[in-house]
Amino acid sequence: MGNDVSHQLEAESLSYPRFAAVYNWMMEQALVRRMFDPLRREIVGQAHGVVLEVGAGGGQNFPFYDPTRVQRVEAVEPDVAMLVAAERSQGDAAVPIRLSRAPVEALPFPDAQFDSVVATLVFCSVHDPEGGLSEIWRVLKPGGSLLFLEHVRAQGKIVAWVQDALVPLTTRCMGNCHWNRATERMVLETGFQITQVRQLSGGLQPMLLIQATRPAMLLGLSRERREAF
């Protein structure tokens, strides 16, 4: 079975309704919002032009798009339950947002379509993160911006070992969430040029804010990598 077909079937069957309900409830709590809203504002507020948001979740980022910078947003989300919540959040946005059901590994858009791509708290649960980043590269214009907020693998050996040990539990109970992914390394290996990175310490869940661009000169290399998936 080819990658495109397998990702399509995966999207058709993907739904974690219990996790979606808990996640969206948790993200509305005052303490959680005090932590994440400034980070979302920092990352999402840098988006410009025609924007792709991957893994839109319950639409938590929608209020933070700046209408003076953003023309419109195409938001994709593979999980049915999350998509329902995101539809309810569209009214919170000050920019036009169109929702589609699709995984990041099989984006339904032509090449070089977007000026910015936003991904917040997404790649921990993507089934094929390298393939997802290759797809982002494909649809992002040369010179376009990749804006990331993600919890990542800890740098300390002991904490990283604990993360590894917990992954079988977190993937089953938390919507395929992997606490141990080296996201920054994968971004670089895809060919993106990181222009700014900021790490927030967080014990078992350290956070990274990443700003990166797609250099035009690496287009051929990225195509070769995509063909390998």
N, CA, C and O of each residue as an XYZ file, in Angstrom:
916
protein
N       0.853     -1.203      0.000
C       0.000      0.000      0.000
C       0.876      1.236      0.000
O       1.763      1.354      0.846
N       0.654      2.173     -0.934
C       1.454      3.381     -1.032
C       1.210      4.308      0.133
O       0.214      4.191      0.847
N       2.162      5.258      0.319
C       2.037      6.181      1.434
C       0.777      7.019      1.351
O       0.087      7.208      2.353
N       0.463      7.538      0.130
C      -0.706      8.395     -0.011
C      -1.977      7.655      0.364
O      -2.843      8.206      1.042
N      -2.092      6.391     -0.080
C      -3.282      5.609      0.223
C      -3.364      5.293      1.702
O      -4.429      5.411      2.309
N      -2.234      4.889      2.292
C      -2.245      4.536      3.710
C      -2.577      5.736      4.571
O      -3.318      5.606      5.545
N      -2.034      6.930      4.228
C      -2.348      8.133      5.004
C      -3.814      8.521      4.846
O      -4.430      9.022      5.787
N      -4.381      8.288      3.642
C      -5.787      8.602      3.437
C      -6.663      7.700      4.302
O      -7.606      8.167      4.941
N      -6.345      6.397      4.319
C      -7.113      5.480      5.145
C      -6.955      5.810      6.618
O      -7.906      5.705      7.394
N      -5.744      6.210      7.000
C      -5.492      6.595      8.385
C      -6.359      7.780      8.775
O      -6.937      7.801      9.862
N      -6.452      8.775      7.882
C      -7.260      9.956      8.167
C      -8.731      9.596      8.281
O      -9.454     10.173      9.093
N      -9.184      8.630      7.458
C     -10.591      8.254      7.483
C     -10.968      7.586      8.801
O     -12.121      7.660      9.228
N     -10.006      6.937      9.446
C     -10.330      6.194     10.659
C      -9.863      6.881     11.936
O     -10.149      6.395     13.030
N      -9.147      8.004     11.823
C      -8.525      8.618     12.984
C      -9.542      9.411     13.791
O     -10.147     10.359     13.292
N      -9.721      9.012     15.045
C     -10.560      9.780     15.965
C     -10.283      9.317     17.382
O     -10.357      8.127     17.691
N      -9.966     10.269     18.231
C      -9.756     10.007     19.647
C     -10.719     10.902     20.427
O     -10.295     11.899     21.010
N     -12.007     10.560     20.446
C     -12.997     11.487     21.033
C     -12.777     11.771     22.506
O     -12.983     12.903     22.943
N     -12.366     10.785     23.284
C     -12.147     11.030     24.708
C     -10.968     11.955     24.919
O     -11.037     12.894     25.712
N      -9.875     11.685     24.200
C      -8.714     12.558     24.333
C      -9.044     13.969     23.856
O      -8.639     14.946     24.486
N      -9.782     14.084     22.739
C     -10.147     15.404     22.226
C     -10.955     16.184     23.252
O     -10.721     17.375     23.455
N     -11.904     15.517     23.898
C     -12.734     16.196     24.901
C     -11.895     16.671     26.080
O     -12.060     17.798     26.546
N     -10.985     15.805     26.569
C     -10.140     16.178     27.701
C      -9.169     17.294     27.309
O      -8.985     18.255     28.056
N      -8.554     17.162     26.142
C      -7.577     18.158     25.690
C      -8.226     19.533     25.541
O      -7.702     20.532     26.033
N      -9.358     19.574     24.865
C     -10.007     20.867     24.634
C     -10.520     21.481     25.943
O     -10.492     22.700     26.114
N     -10.984     20.638     26.859
C     -11.389     21.147     28.175
C     -10.181     21.707     28.916
O     -10.245     22.793     29.493
N      -9.078     20.960     28.895
C      -7.874     21.386     29.607
C      -7.350     22.709     29.059
O      -6.926     23.576     29.823
N      -7.380     22.865     27.742
C      -6.855     24.081     27.133
C      -7.694     25.312     27.425
O      -7.253     26.433     27.174
N      -8.891     25.123     27.950
C      -9.743     26.252     28.322
C      -9.566     26.670     29.778
O     -10.114     27.690     30.195
N      -8.818     25.905     30.548
C      -8.638     26.229     31.959
C      -7.703     27.421     32.118
O      -6.737     27.574     31.370
N      -7.999     28.254     33.092
C      -7.284     29.518     33.251
C      -5.782     29.322     33.430
O      -4.989     30.049     32.831
N      -5.383     28.348     34.247
C      -3.960     28.132     34.498
C      -3.234     27.708     33.225
O      -2.126     28.169     32.948
N      -3.862     26.835     32.462
C      -3.249     26.363     31.215
C      -3.185     27.498     30.199
O      -2.189     27.651     29.493
N      -4.237     28.284     30.129
C      -4.232     29.391     29.174
C      -3.170     30.432     29.529
O      -2.566     31.026     28.636
N      -2.939     30.656     30.816
C      -1.891     31.603     31.210
C      -0.522     31.135     30.751
O       0.370     31.948     30.507
N      -0.354     29.822     30.634
C       0.921     29.291     30.159
C       1.016     29.310     28.639
O       2.023     29.749     28.083
N      -0.041     28.832     27.961
C       0.065     28.591     26.525
C      -0.370     29.772     25.662
O       0.148     29.931     24.557
N      -1.289     30.594     26.119
C      -1.751     31.690     25.267
C      -0.615     32.628     24.852
O      -0.555     33.006     23.682
N       0.289     33.021     25.760
C       1.401     33.881     25.309
C       2.306     33.191     24.289
O       2.825     33.839     23.380
N       2.496     31.874     24.436
C       3.328     31.146     23.480
C       2.634     31.051     22.126
O       3.270     31.217     21.085
N       1.336     30.784     22.138
C       0.579     30.751     20.877
C       0.613     32.130     20.214
O       0.808     32.236     19.003
N       0.424     33.177     21.005
C       0.438     34.531     20.447
C       1.798     34.849     19.827
O       1.875     35.473     18.769
N       2.866     34.418     20.493
C       4.215     34.673     19.986
C       4.459     33.981     18.653
O       5.016     34.582     17.735
N       4.051     32.731     18.541
C       4.295     31.962     17.318
C       3.301     32.331     16.224
O       3.700     32.679     15.112
N       2.011     32.258     16.531
C       0.976     32.482     15.523
C       1.001     33.927     15.041
O       0.707     34.202     13.878
N       1.348     34.838     15.924
C       1.377     36.247     15.555
C       2.412     36.584     14.501
O       2.368     37.670     13.924
N       3.353     35.667     14.232
C       4.362     35.897     13.206
C       3.938     35.394     11.832
O       4.619     35.652     10.839
N       2.821     34.678     11.766
C       2.347     34.167     10.480
C       1.962     35.334      9.573
O       1.496     36.377     10.032
N       2.172     35.127      8.267
C       1.858     36.193      7.313
C       1.377     35.590      5.996
O       1.647     34.431      5.682
N       0.664     36.407      5.246
C       0.225     36.000      3.918
C      -0.840     34.920      3.974
O      -1.731     34.947      4.823
N      -0.733     33.969      3.055
C      -1.615     32.804      3.037
C      -0.980     31.745      3.939
O       0.160     31.338      3.717
N      -1.714     31.305      4.946
C      -1.157     30.488      6.021
C      -1.780     29.096      6.003
O      -2.978     28.940      5.767
N      -0.952     28.097      6.255
C      -1.422     26.734      6.525
C      -1.191     26.434      7.998
O      -0.079     26.589      8.503
N      -2.238     26.006      8.683
C      -2.077     25.485     10.037
C      -2.326     23.988     10.005
O      -3.395     23.544      9.585
N      -1.355     23.211     10.441
C      -1.494     21.757     10.457
C      -1.828     21.305     11.882
O      -1.301     21.836     12.859
N      -2.714     20.312     11.974
C      -3.125     19.838     13.285
C      -3.802     20.936     14.073
O      -3.349     21.302     15.157
N      -4.883     21.463     13.534
C      -5.529     22.632     14.143
C      -6.157     22.342     15.496
O      -6.499     23.271     16.228
N      -6.316     21.058     15.845
C      -6.895     20.724     17.145
C      -8.284     21.298     17.292
O      -9.107     21.196     16.382
N      -8.548     21.905     18.446
C      -9.843     22.517     18.691
C      -9.909     23.977     18.292
O     -10.826     24.689     18.703
N      -8.951     24.437     17.495
C      -8.941     25.827     17.052
C      -8.374     26.790     18.071
O      -8.698     27.978     18.052
N      -7.527     26.290     18.967
C      -6.974     27.153     20.021
C      -6.128     28.301     19.478
O      -5.998     29.334     20.135
N      -5.547     28.133     18.275
C      -4.715     29.196     17.702
C      -5.520     30.270     16.976
O      -4.998     31.357     16.725
N      -6.753     29.999     16.640
C      -7.507     30.868     15.740
C      -7.571     32.326     16.210
O      -7.463     33.222     15.374
N      -7.741     32.603     17.503
C      -7.845     34.018     17.911
C      -6.553     34.818     17.757
O      -6.577     36.045     17.854
N      -5.432     34.147     17.520
C      -4.143     34.827     17.554
C      -3.614     35.222     16.173
O      -2.529     35.794     16.076
N      -4.355     34.930     15.115
C      -3.930     35.367     13.785
C      -4.188     36.861     13.624
O      -5.279     37.353     13.909
N      -3.169     37.567     13.163
C      -3.209     39.021     13.036
C      -3.804     39.394     11.680
O      -3.200     39.098     10.649
N      -4.966     40.033     11.657
C      -5.589     40.357     10.367
C      -4.812     41.385      9.554
O      -5.069     41.541      8.361
N      -3.870     42.088     10.172
C      -3.040     43.032      9.413
C      -1.894     42.323      8.698
O      -1.237     42.915      7.842
N      -1.648     41.053      9.046
C      -0.548     40.296      8.450
C      -1.020     39.089      7.632
O      -0.335     38.652      6.707
N      -2.178     38.563      7.978
C      -2.628     37.288      7.407
C      -3.790     37.524      6.452
O      -4.766     38.197      6.785
N      -3.662     36.959      5.268
C      -4.730     37.058      4.266
C      -5.845     36.050      4.552
O      -7.022     36.408      4.596
N      -5.464     34.798      4.743
C      -6.419     33.739      5.076
C      -5.650     32.547      5.609
O      -4.431     32.464      5.454
N      -6.367     31.619      6.241
C      -5.756     30.423      6.826
C      -6.461     29.185      6.304
O      -7.688     29.095      6.336
N      -5.674     28.234      5.824
C      -6.164     26.888      5.548
C      -5.733     26.027      6.735
O      -4.538     25.860      6.978
N      -6.692     25.487      7.466
C      -6.388     24.698      8.666
C      -6.786     23.244      8.418
O      -7.920     22.963      8.029
N      -5.848     22.320      8.646
C      -6.138     20.898      8.471
C      -6.051     20.193      9.813
O      -5.241     20.550     10.669
N      -6.894     19.191      9.982
C      -6.945     18.402     11.209
C      -7.478     17.009     10.840
O      -8.567     16.898     10.276
N      -6.719     15.946     11.153
C      -7.172     14.601     10.770
C      -8.191     13.976     11.707
O      -8.925     13.074     11.303
N      -8.251     14.442     12.963
C      -9.106     13.818     13.958
C     -10.524     14.388     13.880
O     -10.719     15.601     13.957
N     -11.509     13.500     13.725
C     -12.896     13.936     13.539
C     -13.390     14.741     14.732
O     -14.005     15.792     14.556
N     -13.132     14.264     15.933
C     -13.620     14.945     17.130
C     -12.981     16.321     17.285
O     -13.650     17.282     17.666
N     -11.698     16.413     16.992
C     -11.027     17.710     17.050
C     -11.586     18.655     16.001
O     -11.746     19.849     16.257
N     -11.882     18.131     14.830
C     -12.389     18.966     13.754
C     -13.728     19.606     14.121
O     -13.988     20.757     13.772
N     -14.565     18.862     14.820
C     -15.846     19.409     15.270
C     -15.622     20.591     16.207
O     -16.291     21.619     16.095
N     -14.670     20.437     17.136
C     -14.363     21.534     18.058
C     -13.776     22.726     17.321
O     -14.084     23.872     17.648
N     -12.928     22.463     16.324
C     -12.321     23.556     15.558
C     -13.379     24.345     14.794
O     -13.283     25.566     14.671
N     -14.374     23.653     14.290
C     -15.456     24.340     13.575
C     -16.171     25.327     14.494
O     -16.584     26.401     14.056
N     -16.314     24.966     15.752
C     -16.974     25.872     16.702
C     -16.102     27.086     17.017
O     -16.609     28.125     17.440
N     -14.798     26.955     16.811
C     -13.874     28.040     17.147
C     -13.619     28.992     15.990
O     -12.938     30.002     16.170
N     -14.142     28.701     14.816
C     -13.876     29.556     13.667
C     -14.336     30.991     13.898
O     -13.726     31.936     13.398
N     -15.410     31.145     14.655
C     -15.917     32.485     14.924
C     -15.016     33.320     15.800
O     -15.214     34.530     15.905
N     -14.019     32.699     16.441
C     -13.090     33.440     17.291
C     -11.985     34.120     16.496
O     -11.219     34.914     17.042
N     -11.904     33.811     15.210
C     -10.805     34.323     14.388
C     -11.165     35.649     13.748
O     -12.322     35.903     13.414
N     -10.153     36.491     13.583
C     -10.326     37.773     12.904
C      -9.922     37.687     11.442
O      -9.909     38.699     10.740
N      -9.589     36.477     10.973
C      -9.209     36.262      9.576
C     -10.042     35.110      9.030
O     -10.550     34.307      9.813
N     -10.200     35.002      7.709
C     -10.928     33.863      7.135
C     -10.173     32.553      7.372
O      -8.974     32.466      7.109
N     -10.875     31.544      7.863
C     -10.278     30.237      8.107
C     -11.144     29.171      7.446
O     -12.355     29.117      7.661
N     -10.510     28.323      6.638
C     -11.197     27.196      6.034
C     -10.617     25.907      6.598
O      -9.402     25.712      6.598
N     -11.479     25.041      7.071
C     -11.058     23.779      7.688
C     -11.174     22.633      6.697
O     -12.118     22.562      5.911
N     -10.191     21.732      6.748
C     -10.211     20.514      5.944
C      -9.764     19.358      6.809
O      -8.983     19.535      7.743
N     -10.260     18.176      6.498
C      -9.837     16.980      7.211
C      -8.721     16.304      6.439
O      -8.941     15.758      5.358
N      -7.528     16.344      6.997
C      -6.369     15.755      6.326
C      -5.226     15.633      7.313
O      -5.082     16.469      8.206
N      -4.402     14.589      7.161
C      -3.180     14.492      7.974
C      -2.062     15.293      7.333
O      -2.071     15.520      6.123
N      -1.110     15.719      8.130
C      -0.002     16.500      7.607
C       0.836     15.684      6.634
O       1.523     16.255      5.787
N       0.793     14.355      6.738
C       1.575     13.508      5.834
C       1.006     13.463      4.421
O       1.678     12.973      3.514
N      -0.206     13.957      4.206
C      -0.836     13.925      2.877
C      -1.665     15.191      2.707
O      -2.895     15.136      2.729
N      -1.012     16.313      2.541
C      -1.698     17.602      2.464
C      -2.358     17.772      1.096
O      -1.723     17.525      0.071
N      -3.614     18.188      1.069
C      -4.358     18.299     -0.197
C      -4.167     19.649     -0.882
O      -5.138     20.301     -1.266
N      -2.907     20.064     -1.033
C      -2.613     21.376     -1.600
C      -1.481     21.245     -2.616
O      -0.644     20.349     -2.503
N      -1.453     22.146     -3.618
C      -0.360     22.117     -4.596
C       0.955     22.598     -4.001
O       0.990     23.141     -2.897
N       2.028     22.393     -4.744
C       3.355     22.817     -4.304
C       3.418     24.336     -4.147
O       2.737     25.086     -4.846
N       4.261     24.763     -3.202
C       4.584     26.191     -3.028
C       3.337     27.059     -2.953
O       3.221     28.057     -3.665
N       2.417     26.679     -2.095
C       1.129     27.356     -1.985
C       1.090     28.401     -0.868
O       0.332     29.367     -0.959
N       1.903     28.221      0.194
C       1.722     28.998      1.417
C       2.940     29.853      1.746
O       4.083     29.490      1.469
N       2.646     31.009      2.349
C       3.706     31.892      2.824
C       4.196     31.494      4.213
O       5.359     31.720      4.549
N       3.318     30.902      5.023
C       3.664     30.508      6.393
C       2.968     29.189      6.710
O       1.873     28.915      6.220
N       3.613     28.391      7.525
C       3.000     27.175      8.074
C       3.138     27.217      9.586
O       4.221     27.462     10.117
N       2.026     26.977     10.275
C       1.984     26.993     11.734
C       1.696     25.586     12.238
O       0.800     24.908     11.736
N       2.465     25.151     13.236
C       2.234     23.850     13.881
C       2.503     24.007     15.369
O       3.638     24.257     15.775
N       1.463     23.861     16.185
C       1.632     23.980     17.631
C       1.116     22.732     18.319
O      -0.042     22.346     18.159
N       1.996     22.106     19.089
C       1.644     20.909     19.865
C       1.030     19.848     18.964
O       0.002     19.258     19.295
N       1.663     19.613     17.831
C       1.143     18.710     16.806
C       2.070     17.527     16.547
O       1.631     16.377     16.534
N       3.355     17.816     16.339
C       4.248     16.776     15.824
C       4.592     15.709     16.845
O       5.218     14.707     16.500
N       4.199     15.901     18.084
C       4.339     14.826     19.063
C       3.430     13.654     18.721
O       3.719     12.522     19.107
N       2.332     13.903     17.999
C       1.346     12.852     17.736
C       1.250     12.449     16.270
O       0.464     11.564     15.934
N       2.025     13.071     15.389
C       1.998     12.723     13.974
C       2.582     11.322     13.790
O       3.621     11.000     14.366
N       1.917     10.496     12.991
C       2.376      9.111     12.812
C       3.704      9.034     12.054
O       4.527      8.163     12.337
N       3.917      9.934     11.099
C       5.152      9.948     10.314
C       5.683     11.383     10.299
O       5.443     12.111      9.337
N       6.395     11.800     11.339
C       6.821     13.204     11.423
C       7.753     13.626     10.293
O       7.655     14.749      9.799
N       8.657     12.739      9.879
C       9.547     13.099      8.772
C       8.744     13.302      7.487
O       9.001     14.236      6.727
N       7.774     12.423      7.250
C       6.925     12.592      6.073
C       6.089     13.857      6.159
O       5.880     14.531      5.150
N       5.601     14.194      7.369
C       4.835     15.418      7.548
C       5.664     16.661      7.265
O       5.181     17.599      6.631
N       6.903     16.675      7.730
C       7.778     17.817      7.467
C       8.115     17.921      5.985
O       8.245     19.026      5.457
N       8.259     16.789      5.313
C       8.507     16.815      3.876
C       7.316     17.406      3.126
O       7.495     18.140      2.154
N       6.110     17.090      3.573
C       4.922     17.670      2.963
C       4.831     19.174      3.221
O       4.436     19.935      2.337
N       5.194     19.599      4.429
C       5.210     21.038      4.718
C       6.194     21.739      3.792
O       5.893     22.795      3.236
N       7.369     21.146      3.630
C       8.356     21.713      2.701
C       7.755     21.863      1.309
O       7.943     22.889      0.655
N       7.038     20.851      0.860
C       6.466     20.855     -0.492
C       5.493     22.010     -0.693
O       5.544     22.685     -1.721
N       4.609     22.247      0.274
C       3.553     23.246      0.081
C       3.979     24.648      0.500
O       3.265     25.612      0.224
N       5.119     24.783      1.157
C       5.613     26.096      1.584
C       6.409     26.747      0.455
O       7.233     26.094     -0.187
N       6.165     28.014      0.218
C       6.900     28.731     -0.810
C       8.382     28.845     -0.432
O       8.705     28.908      0.754
N       9.284     28.872     -1.415
C      10.690     29.168     -1.104
C      10.789     30.504     -0.370
O      10.238     31.512     -0.812
N      11.488     30.494      0.739
C      11.586     31.671      1.586
C      10.462     31.798      2.588
O      10.451     32.724      3.399
N       9.502     30.865      2.541
C       8.383     30.899      3.469
C       8.788     30.512      4.881
O       9.878     29.988      5.108
N       7.890     30.780      5.830
C       8.190     30.606      7.251
C       7.505     29.370      7.823
O       6.330     29.117      7.558
N       8.253     28.610      8.606
C       7.716     27.519      9.402
C       7.768     27.946     10.860
O       8.832     28.297     11.370
N       6.619     27.918     11.532
C       6.493     28.409     12.901
C       6.025     27.268     13.782
O       4.926     26.743     13.596
N       6.861     26.879     14.750
C       6.669     25.662     15.527
C       6.583     25.971     17.018
O       7.363     26.767     17.543
N       5.641     25.342     17.686
C       5.627     25.254     19.150
C       5.419     23.797     19.491
O       4.400     23.217     19.116
N       6.368     23.184     20.200
C       6.269     21.749     20.443
C       6.989     21.362     21.729
O       7.998     21.964     22.095
N       6.459     20.354     22.406
C       7.222     19.756     23.506
C       8.073     18.646     22.913
O       7.633     17.927     22.016
N       9.300     18.507     23.419
C      10.324     17.734     22.718
C      11.092     16.831     23.694
O      10.831     16.791     24.896
N      12.035     16.126     23.116
C      12.892     15.245     23.910
C      13.771     16.068     24.849
O      14.350     17.080     24.456
N      13.856     15.612     26.095
C      14.696     16.290     27.080
C      16.176     16.097     26.751
O      16.559     15.091     26.154
N      16.992     17.052     27.138
C      18.423     16.959     26.890
C      19.126     16.086     27.923
O      20.127     15.441     27.609
N      18.617     16.058     29.145
C      19.230     15.227     30.176
C      18.962     13.751     29.950
O      17.846     13.376     29.588
N      19.957     12.912     30.154
C      19.841     11.488     29.850
C      18.783     10.808     30.708
O      18.024      9.979     30.204
N      18.718     11.140     31.986
C      17.766     10.473     32.875
C      16.338     10.839     32.507
O      15.471      9.970     32.415
N      16.096     12.130     32.294
C      14.741     12.561     31.941
C      14.344     11.982     30.588
O      13.202     11.558     30.409
N      15.277     11.958     29.630
C      14.982     11.381     28.321
C      14.654      9.893     28.444
O      13.779      9.386     27.741
N      15.361      9.194     29.342
C      15.065      7.770     29.565
C      13.651      7.595     30.113
O      12.939      6.675     29.710
N      13.242      8.471     31.029
C      11.883      8.401     31.570
C      10.863      8.673     30.459
O       9.838      7.996     30.380
N      11.138      9.647     29.614
C      10.249      9.914     28.483
C      10.091      8.671     27.609
O       8.976      8.300     27.243
N      11.212      8.031     27.279
C      11.163      6.812     26.468
C      10.300      5.743     27.128
O       9.521      5.060     26.463
N      10.449      5.607     28.439
C       9.701      4.583     29.160
C       8.206      4.869     29.174
O       7.394      3.944     29.216
N       7.839      6.154     29.138
C       6.428      6.527     29.209
C       5.723      6.519     27.863
O       4.493      6.530     27.814
N       6.474      6.501     26.776
C       5.857      6.617     25.453
C       4.806      5.537     25.170
O       3.764      5.869     24.606
N       5.019      4.272     25.528
C       3.939      3.298     25.280
C       2.625      3.676     25.959
O       1.549      3.368     25.444
N       2.707      4.340     27.109
C       1.487      4.777     27.803
C       0.907      6.036     27.162
O      -0.300      6.113     26.933
N       1.756      7.024     26.870
C       1.246      8.283     26.328
C       0.649      8.105     24.929
O      -0.323      8.776     24.581
N       1.220      7.213     24.134
C       0.673      7.011     22.796
C      -0.698      6.340     22.848
O      -1.531      6.570     21.971
N      -0.939      5.520     23.858
C      -2.230      4.836     23.973
C      -3.291      5.711     24.623
O      -4.464      5.638     24.256
N      -2.896      6.529     25.575
C      -3.876      7.275     26.375
C      -3.985      8.749     26.003
O      -4.915      9.424     26.445
N      -3.054      9.261     25.201
C      -3.022     10.702     24.932
C      -2.967     10.997     23.435
O      -2.217     11.870     22.997
N      -3.758     10.269     22.654
C      -3.865     10.582     21.232
C      -2.580     10.426     20.450
O      -2.254     11.274     19.620
N      -1.828      9.330     20.707
C      -0.573      9.025     20.017
C       0.549     10.007     20.359
O       1.473     10.185     19.565
N       0.481     10.636     21.509
C       1.479     11.631     21.899
C       2.805     10.970     22.281
O       2.848     10.095     23.145
N       3.882     11.403     21.626
C       5.241     10.953     21.935
C       5.961     12.072     22.681
O       6.091     13.183     22.166
N       6.421     11.782     23.878
C       7.112     12.788     24.675
C       8.595     12.873     24.350
O       9.296     13.703     24.930
N       9.090     12.051     23.455
C      10.536     11.891     23.299
C      11.046     12.203     21.908
O      12.106     11.706     21.528
N      10.336     13.005     21.134
C      10.761     13.257     19.769
C      11.742     14.426     19.674
O      11.560     15.470     20.301
N      12.789     14.217     18.871
C      13.810     15.245     18.646
C      13.369     16.110     17.469
O      13.913     15.995     16.370
N      12.397     16.962     17.698
C      11.752     17.716     16.623
C      12.709     18.677     15.935
O      12.691     18.798     14.710
N      13.543     19.362     16.707
C      14.480     20.309     16.094
C      15.394     19.604     15.103
O      15.656     20.125     14.019
N      15.878     18.430     15.467
C      16.750     17.679     14.547
C      16.010     17.315     13.264
O      16.573     17.425     12.174
N      14.759     16.884     13.379
C      13.996     16.507     12.196
C      13.743     17.710     11.292
O      13.771     17.581     10.068
N      13.499     18.873     11.882
C      13.306     20.093     11.089
C      14.558     20.387     10.271
O      14.468     20.696      9.083
N      15.728     20.291     10.906
C      16.982     20.548     10.208
C      17.245     19.505      9.128
O      17.685     19.848      8.030
N      16.984     18.244      9.426
C      17.252     17.177      8.462
C      16.353     17.265      7.239
O      16.723     16.787      6.166
N      15.185     17.864      7.381
C      14.302     18.049      6.229
C      14.861     19.098      5.277
O      14.523     19.107      4.093
N      15.710     19.976      5.784
C      16.319     20.995      4.946
C      15.967     22.412      5.339
O      16.470     23.360      4.736
N      15.109     22.581      6.346
C      14.757     23.927      6.795
C      15.951     24.596      7.466
O      16.793     23.939      8.078
N      15.998     25.899      7.337
C      17.014     26.695      8.014
C      16.379     27.356      9.228
O      15.497     28.202      9.089
N      16.824     26.974     10.410
C      16.278     27.545     11.639
C      16.883     28.918     11.862
O      18.103     29.074     11.913
N      16.016     29.910     11.992
C      16.466     31.283     12.193
C      16.398     31.703     13.656
O      17.105     32.617     14.080
N      15.547     31.035     14.419
C      15.454     31.346     15.845
C      14.881     30.149     16.573
O      13.950     29.507     16.086
N      15.427     29.847     17.728
C      14.907     28.768     18.557
C      14.987     29.206     20.015
O      15.975     29.795     20.453
N      13.942     28.908     20.741
C      13.902     29.244     22.165
C      13.373     28.042     22.925
O      12.311     27.515     22.594
N      14.103     27.606     23.940
C      13.704     26.455     24.725
C      13.196     26.895     26.088
O      13.796     27.740     26.752
N      12.092     26.312     26.484
C      11.525     26.541     27.802
C      11.651     25.251     28.595
O      11.143     24.211     28.177
N      12.322     25.313     29.730
C      12.492     24.110     30.536
C      11.142     23.667     31.067
O      10.285     24.488     31.397
N      10.966     22.353     31.146
C       9.674     21.861     31.594
C       9.710     20.450     32.121
O       8.727     19.722     31.981
N      10.824     20.031     32.733
C      10.886     18.688     33.290
C      10.705     17.638     32.213
O      11.533     17.520     31.309
N       9.620     16.871     32.305
C       9.357     15.814     31.331
C       8.858     16.352     30.004
O       8.829     15.620     29.015
N       8.462     17.622     29.963
C       7.935     18.189     28.723
C       8.564     19.553     28.417
O       7.881     20.577     28.464
N       9.860     19.567     28.105
C      10.471     20.836     27.686
C       9.858     21.294     26.370
O       9.528     20.481     25.507
N       9.711     22.611     26.230
C       9.066     23.185     25.056
C      10.087     23.886     24.179
O      11.063     24.459     24.664
N       9.841     23.828     22.864
C      10.656     24.566     21.904
C       9.761     25.463     21.069
O       8.696     25.044     20.615
N      10.196     26.699     20.870
C       9.605     27.601     19.897
C      10.616     27.755     18.771
O      11.737     28.211     18.995
N      10.221     27.374     17.563
C      11.129     27.349     16.423
C      10.581     28.227     15.307
O       9.410     28.135     14.940
N      11.448     29.078     14.776
C      11.165     29.803     13.543
C      12.164     29.328     12.503
O      13.372     29.338     12.742
N      11.662     28.914     11.354
C      12.530     28.382     10.308
C      12.027     28.844      8.951
O      10.878     29.265      8.812
N      12.900     28.761      7.950
C      12.533     29.112      6.585
C      12.896     27.971      5.649
O      13.735     27.126      5.961
N      12.244     27.968      4.493
C      12.566     27.003      3.440
C      13.459     27.674      2.418
O      12.970     28.448      1.595
N      14.771     27.398      2.445
C      15.665     28.020      1.469
C      15.394     27.467      0.070
O      15.259     26.256     -0.106
N      15.317     28.341     -0.908
C      15.010     27.920     -2.277
C      16.094     27.017     -2.842
O      15.792     26.146     -3.658
N      17.345     27.194     -2.435
C      18.446     26.459     -3.047
C      18.434     24.983     -2.687
O      19.142     24.197     -3.316
N      17.632     24.575     -1.668
C      17.598     23.174     -1.282
C      16.394     22.445     -1.851
O      16.067     21.350     -1.394
N      15.724     23.036     -2.849
C      14.516     22.441     -3.391
C      14.769     21.044     -3.933
O      14.001     20.126     -3.646
N      15.835     20.863     -4.715
C      16.101     19.552     -5.298
C      16.354     18.495     -4.247
O      15.888     17.364     -4.383
N      17.097     18.849     -3.184
C      17.376     17.902     -2.115
C      16.092     17.458     -1.441
O      15.922     16.273     -1.154
N      15.197     18.378     -1.188
C      13.946     18.026     -0.521
C      13.111     17.093     -1.376
O      12.470     16.180     -0.856
N      13.110     17.313     -2.693
C      12.351     16.430     -3.554
C      12.873     15.011     -3.472
O      12.084     14.067     -3.442
N      14.194     14.836     -3.436
C      14.770     13.513     -3.315
C      14.335     12.853     -2.017
O      14.033     11.660     -2.001
N      14.300     13.614     -0.930
C      13.886     13.053      0.353
C      12.413     12.646      0.313
O      12.029     11.614      0.864
N      11.583     13.481     -0.354
C      10.158     13.150     -0.408
C       9.938     11.867     -1.182
O       9.089     11.054     -0.817
N      10.706     11.680     -2.258
C      10.541     10.465     -3.062
C      10.893      9.220     -2.274
O      10.437      8.128     -2.613
N      11.699      9.361     -1.224
C      12.103      8.207     -0.428
C      11.013      7.754      0.522
O      11.058      6.624      1.008
N      10.028      8.610      0.803
C       8.989      8.252      1.745
C       7.960      7.353      1.090
O       6.996      6.943      1.738
